[in-house]
Amino acid sequence: VTTIEPAGVFWRAEEYHQQFLTRRGGQDRLTPQTRS
């Protein structure tokens, strides 16, 4: 994976993935981070 894409995209994807997992599971299994 090359570092051509801005960090914003990566962070956005990470946040979305975490939110999706949290929404599906309901509990923070990975990291209990709640940043709005």
Secondary structure, DSSP 4 states (H G I P E B T S, - for coil): --S-S-HHHHHHHHHHHHHHHHHHHSS-SS------
